[in-house]
Amino acid sequence: MTVCIPPKKNRKSKPSYSWHLYKKRYLTENMFAKLKEWRHVATGYDRCAHTFMSAIHIAAGFIFYLKE
């Protein structure tokens, strides 16, 4: 695995990290945080897998469209 979190500024030996991987990781974490705001998606009230996935797709579409 490659390191994708930048080290603290006051660290003496700073390991290298991939800025591009860190940016992708940041975007992924934010997407999951925004999906959790949709309570029915986060708690999984839908009993069927295809219904649950369609709810996730709808939520992701709204999040992408609104793009706060």
N, C-alpha and C positions, 0 to 999 in steps of 0.2 A: 504494500500500500504506500501511496505517496502522501506526504504531509500537505494539507491544504488549509490549515489554520495558521495565520501569521503569528510569530512569536511576540512576546511583550517587548516594548521598546527598551526597558531597562535590563534585559537579559544580556549576559556577557557573550555567550556563544549562540549566535542566531542561526538556526538551521534554515536552509532555503525552503521555499514553499512555492507552489504554483498559484499565481494570482488568478488565472483563468478558472482553475478548479474551485478556488475559493468563491469566485463570483457565481459559478453554477450552483455550488452548495448553498450559498446565501439565498438565491432565487428559489431553490427547491424548498428550503425551510420556510420561507415566507409564503409560498403557495400552500403548504400544509397548514400553516397558521391561519391563513384566510379561509381554507376549507373547514377548519374546526369552528369558525364563527357560524357556519351554517349548522345549526344544532341537529337537524335530522340526519345530516350526512355524518357528523361527528359521532353520534350515539348509535347509528345504525338501526333505526326503527324499521327500515325496510327488511322484510324477511327473505325475499328472493335475491339472489346474487345479481341477476340482470337488472332488477329494479334499483338496487343499490348503486350499481355502476352507472346507470342512466342518471341517477340523482347527482352523482359525483360529476358527470360530464356536464350536466346543466349548470351546476354550481361553478365549475371551472370556466364554462362559457361566459356566465355573468361576470365573474371576477375579471376575466380577460377583457370583456367588453367595457366594463366600468373603469378598470385600471386606475385605481386610486392614486 
